[in-house]
Amino acid sequence: YFQIARCFRDEDSRGDRQPEFTQLDIEMAYASMQQIIDLNTKMFNDIVTKIYGKKWILK
């Protein structure tokens, strides 16, 4: 499964970072590094395509 969650920082503020960020958590059993890279690349491309169309695609 995967989960996209809004997270809040529990550290001192800095001028170059916002107080919250979005984190992607993925739970996979016995996955190889290549499977994780492939899954993230596909998910990233699907999300970006839905937002921007085919203008930005990660190869």
N, C-alpha and C positions, 0 to 999 in steps of 0.2 A: 504494500500500500504506500501511498505518499500523502503528504500533508503540506499545504502552504499556510504558514502561520505568521501573523504580525507579532513581532517581538519588541520589547522595550529594553534598552541598555541599562545595566545596573552598574555602570562605571562612571567616572567623572566625565562631564561634557567636554567636548573640544569644538573649536570653531569649524573644523572641516568634517564633522560628522553630525548627522541628525540624531535625535533622541530615540528613534525607532527604526527598525529595518524589517524586511520580509525574509523569512527563512524557509527553505525547502527541506523537509525531512523525508527520507526514503528508507523504507525497511525492506530488505531483500535477503533471502537466505541463499548461501553458497554462491553468490554472484562473483564473477570475475571482474577485474578492473575494466576490461573492454566492454562488458555488458553494462556496467554503470555509466561509462562514458557514452555509449550508444544511447542508452535510455535518456540521459540528461540532454544530449544533443537533439534527440527527437522531441522531447518535451519542450525544450527551449524554442526550437523551430516552429512547433505547433502554436505555442503561445504568441511568439512574435508575428507569425503569419496572420493569426486572428486579429491582432492589433494593427499591424502595419501593412498587411498584404504581403506580396512576395518581394518587397523592396529590400528587406534585410534577412538573409538566410545564412546560417552558420554552416560551413562546409567542413 
